[in-house]
Amino acid sequence: MSDKRIIYKNTDDTISIIVPIVESGFTVEQIAKKDVPTGLKYKIVDVSEISSDRTFRDAWIIDEAELTDGVGD
């Protein structure tokens, strides 16, 4: 499993986090392009940047301006 996570904002303003499996033979960037929904911006971050406290995970927010690493195909 990777020490990276892929974050993107859904069309309903909720946040999704993808845990990439690098043993799949794809790079994290390839996984992001493939798995983030078409047209949605994403950011690849270190796992340490994601809160381990999931109590209020439905309230997590991210400014779309921070999603600068690419756009889903």
C-alpha positions as a printed NumPy array, in Angstrom:
array([[  0.   ,   0.   ,   0.   ],
       [  1.193,   3.52 ,  -0.741],
       [  2.022,   6.274,   1.737],
       [  0.11 ,   8.636,  -0.583],
       [ -3.593,   9.433,  -0.803],
       [ -5.631,  10.966,  -3.623],
       [ -8.194,  13.547,  -2.524],
       [-10.982,  14.969,  -4.661],
       [-14.221,  16.863,  -4.179],
       [-17.4  ,  15.23 ,  -5.436],
       [-20.088,  17.18 ,  -7.273],
       [-22.18 ,  17.171,  -4.055],
       [-19.254,  18.862,  -2.192],
       [-18.337,  15.752,  -0.198],
       [-14.69 ,  14.672,  -0.104],
       [-13.416,  11.333,  -1.369],
       [-10.046,   9.811,  -0.552],
       [ -8.524,   7.056,  -2.664],
       [ -5.957,   4.709,  -1.114],
       [ -3.784,   3.692,  -4.065],
       [ -2.446,   0.158,  -4.27 ],
       [  0.922,   0.583,  -5.981],
       [  1.344,  -3.188,  -6.242],
       [ -1.27 ,  -2.934,  -8.988],
       [  1.536,  -1.917, -11.337],
       [  0.21 ,   1.634, -11.782],
       [  1.822,   4.785, -10.409],
       [ -0.148,   6.939,  -7.975],
       [ -0.566,   9.489, -10.757],
       [ -1.939,   6.854, -13.148],
       [ -4.355,   5.616, -10.489],
       [ -5.575,   9.173,  -9.882],
       [ -6.177,   9.818, -13.586],
       [ -7.993,   6.494, -13.928],
       [-10.049,   6.462, -10.712],
       [-10.983,  10.09 , -10.06 ],
       [-14.253,  10.785, -11.888],
       [-13.962,  12.535, -15.236],
       [-13.468,  16.281, -14.944],
       [-12.897,  16.407, -11.187],
       [ -9.693,  17.977,  -9.854],
       [ -7.535,  16.063,  -7.394],
       [ -4.536,  16.389,  -5.087],
       [ -2.008,  13.704,  -4.117],
       [ -0.902,  14.066,  -0.491],
       [  1.103,  12.147,   2.104],
       [ -0.987,   9.938,   4.372],
       [  0.239,  12.055,   7.318],
       [ -1.762,  14.999,   5.938],
       [ -5.049,  13.118,   6.403],
       [ -6.589,  13.286,   9.859],
       [ -6.715,   9.925,  11.59 ],
       [ -9.742,  11.128,  13.591],
       [-12.744,  10.023,  11.546],
       [-15.347,  11.312,  14.034],
       [-16.384,  14.202,  11.808],
       [-15.159,  12.923,   8.461],
       [-18.457,  13.832,   6.78 ],
       [-17.692,  17.459,   7.689],
       [-14.228,  17.535,   6.087],
       [-13.792,  20.271,   3.518],
       [-11.138,  21.262,   1.011],
       [-10.798,  24.409,  -1.04 ],
       [-10.986,  23.461,  -4.707],
       [ -8.02 ,  25.784,  -5.321],
       [ -5.874,  23.24 ,  -3.429],
       [ -6.715,  20.456,  -5.887],
       [ -3.839,  21.183,  -8.23 ],
       [ -2.299,  17.859,  -9.245],
       [ -4.597,  16.942, -12.108],
       [ -8.07 ,  16.155, -13.403],
       [ -9.72 ,  12.755, -13.674],
       [-10.054,  11.239, -17.126]])
